[in-house]
Amino acid sequence: MARLKSLKPVVSSLKPRISYLKVDYDQTRRERYDWRKWYGLARWKALRLRVLERDGFTCQDCGRMDHDTSRLHADHKRAHRGDPSLFWDEQNVQCLCERCHNGAKQRAERRGRV
């Protein structure tokens, strides 16, 4: 049976590989999720407001009406997953209250039912 002291020189000579993997992983992840920047654009904010007005500031799931637009979400009916045609399609966006958006809708999307 080898002693731990005899393994020390072998272990110290190994190159750390995690730092190399982390750079590649972070860069790939950043590129894969570039579409998240679209939510900060003026074009998205205008689309969101048009959808909220079109739906009468009323949740399309539970029917709750809210005058405070910060508690309403412009939600994509079909997940776009970075597809610009689905992201910017006004017919693919609906008004949901915070409770419906963060509750049932998110659970359904995680299960792949939407």
Legacy VTK file of the C-alpha trace (Angstrom):
# vtk DataFile Version 3.0
C-alpha trace
ASCII
DATASET POLYDATA
POINTS 114 float
0.000 0.000 0.000
1.422 3.393 -1.012
1.905 6.082 1.509
0.388 9.490 0.990
3.852 11.102 1.058
4.892 9.127 -1.972
1.954 10.456 -4.004
2.623 14.127 -3.303
5.259 14.698 -6.061
3.010 13.074 -8.675
-0.039 15.150 -7.753
1.862 18.448 -7.670
3.184 17.898 -11.198
-0.324 17.715 -12.707
-1.466 20.864 -14.485
-4.693 22.463 -13.310
-7.258 22.043 -16.083
-10.300 23.644 -14.509
-9.169 27.181 -15.375
-8.955 26.271 -19.062
-12.399 24.681 -19.041
-13.977 27.605 -17.192
-12.928 30.156 -19.828
-14.360 28.046 -22.655
-17.544 27.329 -20.701
-18.144 30.998 -19.829
-17.523 32.146 -23.389
-19.815 29.472 -24.854
-22.541 30.272 -22.327
-22.286 33.992 -23.047
-22.607 33.383 -26.782
-25.489 30.957 -26.330
-27.526 33.432 -24.285
-26.814 36.629 -26.245
-30.553 36.985 -26.868
-31.073 38.004 -23.235
-29.778 41.442 -24.200
-32.899 41.876 -26.358
-34.980 42.444 -23.208
-33.107 45.697 -22.576
-33.759 47.146 -26.033
-36.222 49.967 -26.685
-37.814 47.746 -29.341
-38.732 45.152 -26.670
-40.052 47.798 -24.287
-42.295 49.193 -27.031
-43.510 45.691 -27.937
-44.212 44.934 -24.277
-46.276 48.103 -23.879
-48.260 47.382 -27.070
-49.055 43.874 -25.810
-50.115 45.105 -22.369
-52.398 47.704 -23.978
-53.752 45.172 -26.484
-54.650 42.780 -23.647
-56.150 45.598 -21.572
-53.624 45.207 -18.718
-55.401 41.938 -17.905
-53.753 38.584 -17.225
-54.633 36.202 -20.034
-54.501 33.232 -17.656
-56.486 34.226 -14.573
-58.204 37.429 -15.788
-56.719 39.624 -13.067
-56.484 43.300 -14.037
-53.630 45.433 -12.712
-52.900 49.095 -13.381
-49.287 48.738 -12.151
-47.355 47.598 -15.224
-44.343 46.574 -13.129
-46.404 43.624 -11.839
-47.395 42.519 -15.346
-45.213 40.405 -17.601
-45.092 40.253 -21.373
-44.714 36.501 -21.709
-43.888 34.465 -24.793
-46.575 31.841 -25.430
-44.127 29.600 -27.263
-40.594 29.674 -25.880
-38.328 31.422 -28.376
-34.993 29.933 -27.218
-33.116 32.667 -29.097
-35.175 32.515 -32.298
-35.643 36.185 -33.340
-38.808 35.528 -35.346
-40.541 34.038 -32.283
-39.090 36.631 -29.918
-40.313 39.665 -31.864
-43.661 38.172 -32.986
-46.386 40.216 -31.292
-48.881 37.356 -31.606
-46.508 35.131 -29.604
-46.501 37.522 -26.629
-49.247 37.709 -24.000
-49.889 39.627 -20.799
-49.572 37.617 -17.570
-49.707 38.730 -13.956
-46.676 38.058 -11.802
-48.320 35.158 -9.976
-49.269 33.294 -13.174
-45.942 34.022 -14.896
-43.741 32.952 -12.000
-45.942 30.040 -10.949
-47.790 27.731 -13.288
-46.210 29.040 -16.502
-42.625 28.536 -15.298
-43.382 25.060 -13.959
-45.005 24.078 -17.255
-42.020 25.383 -19.251
-39.561 23.455 -17.083
-41.560 20.283 -17.690
-41.668 21.004 -21.425
-45.456 21.249 -21.611
-45.666 24.666 -23.238
LINES 1 115
114 0 1 2 3 4 5 6 7 8 9 10 11 12 13 14 15 16 17 18 19 20 21 22 23 24 25 26 27 28 29 30 31 32 33 34 35 36 37 38 39 40 41 42 43 44 45 46 47 48 49 50 51 52 53 54 55 56 57 58 59 60 61 62 63 64 65 66 67 68 69 70 71 72 73 74 75 76 77 78 79 80 81 82 83 84 85 86 87 88 89 90 91 92 93 94 95 96 97 98 99 100 101 102 103 104 105 106 107 108 109 110 111 112 113
